[in-house]
Amino acid sequence: AGWRGELQAGGGGGAMARQCARIVQACDFAREEGGSLDLSECQLVQVPDAIFHLMREVPLLTCNLSTNLITKIPPKLAINFTLITDLDVSNNRISMLPSELSNCTALETVNISGNSFIQMPPVLAEIPTLIKVVASKNFIADIEVEALDRLPALEHLNLEENPLKKEVHDELSKVTRVRVILSPREQEEWEDLSI
């Protein structure tokens, strides 16, 4: 029961208690509903340790941590929940994904939109089961377009609202095997200076 004490000892009174109740409730629901864990909009600053205790006996299939204040995904999420098919960490403050995510050999959908990524997380190229990646609204300028060839199942890649370099944008717009969604590229002011 150590983690329960740890959850309650967080201070902050009512808000903290409500957050704990929500985490326990979400885990209970996931256990009953076949492994779908929804912790979206919980004002979490980190992935709560309690879920690893509460979900110990349950194969987690989908995990929604969207719209929180999380800055990193702990490696043990990927190590403990290898059967996960859908991971949504959109609208947080994350800038990297743990390399351990490659243990999730059934992962099909990853949503990292609305975060602080400056590159596509390299681990994604190591998950051949990926079908859909949503990485819009980040700060991604460069992408190793060849890495897409290592993802045979990939069908959909959303890179809207990223400051992609012109040559990367051009290269991605020629990809036909995967549906790549890009924002129309606005010329930078310095690009049209004829020097």
C-alpha positions in Angstrom: 0.0 0.0 0.0 3.1 2.2 -0.2 2.0 3.9 -3.4 -1.4 4.8 -2.0 0.3 6.7 0.7 2.6 8.3 -1.9 -0.4 9.3 -3.9 -2.1 10.9 -0.8 1.0 12.5 0.6 1.3 14.8 -2.4 -0.3 17.7 -0.6 -2.4 20.1 -2.6 -5.5 18.9 -0.6 -8.7 18.5 -2.6 -7.2 18.7 -6.1 -4.7 16.0 -5.4 -7.3 13.8 -3.9 -9.5 14.3 -6.9 -6.6 13.5 -9.2 -5.9 10.2 -7.2 -9.5 9.2 -7.3 -9.6 9.8 -11.1 -6.5 7.7 -11.6 -7.9 4.8 -9.5 -11.2 5.1 -11.3 -9.6 5.1 -14.7 -7.6 2.0 -13.8 -10.7 0.2 -12.5 -12.5 1.1 -15.7 -9.6 -0.2 -17.8 -9.6 -3.5 -15.9 -13.4 -3.9 -16.6 -13.4 -2.6 -20.1 -10.6 -4.7 -21.6 -7.5 -2.6 -21.2 -8.4 0.9 -22.3 -6.8 3.4 -20.0 -8.0 7.0 -20.3 -6.1 9.6 -18.2 -6.7 12.5 -20.5 -7.2 16.0 -19.1 -6.1 15.0 -15.5 -3.5 17.9 -15.1 -0.9 15.2 -14.7 2.7 16.4 -14.7 4.0 12.9 -15.0 2.8 9.4 -15.7 1.5 8.3 -12.3 3.4 5.4 -10.8 0.2 4.1 -9.4 -1.0 2.8 -12.8 1.9 0.3 -12.8 0.5 -1.2 -9.6 -3.2 -0.9 -10.4 -2.8 -2.4 -13.9 -0.3 -5.1 -13.0 -2.6 -8.0 -13.9 -4.3 -6.3 -16.9 -3.0 -6.3 -20.5 -3.2 -2.6 -21.4 -4.2 -2.2 -25.0 -4.8 1.5 -25.4 -3.4 4.4 -23.3 -4.6 8.0 -23.6 -2.5 10.5 -21.7 -3.5 13.5 -23.9 -4.0 17.0 -22.7 -1.9 16.9 -19.5 1.3 18.7 -18.5 3.6 15.6 -18.9 7.2 16.3 -19.9 8.4 12.7 -20.4 7.1 9.2 -20.9 8.9 6.8 -18.5 10.6 3.7 -20.0 8.6 1.4 -17.7 5.4 2.4 -19.5 6.8 0.6 -22.6 8.4 -2.2 -20.6 5.2 -3.0 -18.5 2.6 -2.6 -21.3 4.1 -4.3 -24.3 0.7 -5.3 -25.8 -0.4 -1.7 -26.3 -1.8 -0.9 -29.8 -2.7 2.8 -29.4 -0.7 5.4 -27.5 -2.1 9.0 -27.4 0.2 11.5 -25.6 -1.0 14.6 -27.6 -1.1 18.0 -26.1 1.6 17.6 -23.4 5.1 19.0 -23.1 7.0 15.9 -24.3 10.1 16.2 -26.5 11.2 12.6 -26.7 9.9 9.0 -26.5 11.8 6.3 -24.7 13.7 3.8 -26.8 12.0 1.0 -24.8 8.9 1.8 -26.8 10.3 -0.6 -29.4 9.2 -3.4 -27.0 5.6 -2.6 -27.9 5.5 -4.9 -30.8 1.7 -4.5 -31.4 1.7 -0.7 -31.5 -0.3 0.6 -34.5 -1.3 4.2 -33.7 0.9 6.9 -32.0 -0.3 10.5 -31.5 2.4 12.9 -30.4 0.8 16.1 -31.8 0.9 19.3 -29.8 4.1 18.6 -28.0 7.7 19.9 -28.1 9.3 17.4 -30.5 12.1 18.9 -32.7 12.6 15.6 -34.5 10.5 12.5 -35.2 11.3 10.2 -32.3 13.9 7.7 -33.6 12.2 4.8 -31.8 9.2 5.1 -34.1 11.3 3.7 -37.0 11.9 0.6 -34.9 8.2 -0.3 -34.6 7.3 -2.1 -37.9 3.6 -2.5 -36.8 2.9 1.2 -36.9 0.0 2.1 -39.2 -0.7 5.7 -38.2 1.5 8.5 -36.7 0.1 11.9 -35.9 2.9 14.4 -35.2 1.3 17.7 -36.1 1.8 20.9 -34.1 5.4 20.3 -33.0 8.7 21.9 -33.9 10.0 19.2 -36.3 12.2 20.7 -39.0 13.9 17.6 -40.3 12.8 14.0 -41.1 14.8 11.1 -42.3 12.4 10.3 -45.2 14.2 6.9 -45.8 13.2 5.8 -42.3 9.6 5.5 -43.6 10.8 2.5 -45.7 11.5 0.7 -42.4 7.8 0.9 -41.5 6.1 -1.5 -43.9 2.6 -1.1 -42.3 2.6 2.7 -42.2 -0.4 4.2 -44.0 -0.8 7.6 -42.5 1.7 10.3 -41.3 0.4 13.7 -40.2 3.1 16.4 -40.0 0.8 19.5 -40.3 2.0 22.7 -38.6 5.7 21.8 -38.3 8.5 24.0 -39.5 9.8 21.5 -42.0 12.8 22.4 -44.1 12.0 23.1 -47.7 13.9 20.1 -49.1 12.3 17.8 -46.5 8.8 19.2 -47.3 9.5 18.6 -51.0 10.7 15.1 -50.5 7.7 14.2 -48.2 5.3 15.6 -50.7 6.6 13.0 -53.3 6.0 10.0 -51.0 3.1 8.0 -52.4 3.2 4.7 -50.4 2.1 6.5 -47.2 -0.5 9.2 -46.9 1.6 12.1 -45.7 -0.4 15.2 -44.5 1.6 18.4 -44.7 0.6 22.1 -44.2 1.1 24.2 -47.3 4.7 25.5 -47.0 4.9 29.3 -46.6 8.1 30.7 -47.9 10.3 32.2 -45.4 11.0 35.9 -46.1 14.7 35.3 -46.6 14.1 32.5 -49.1 12.7 34.8 -51.8 15.6 37.2 -51.7 17.4 36.9 -55.0 21.0 37.3 -53.9 
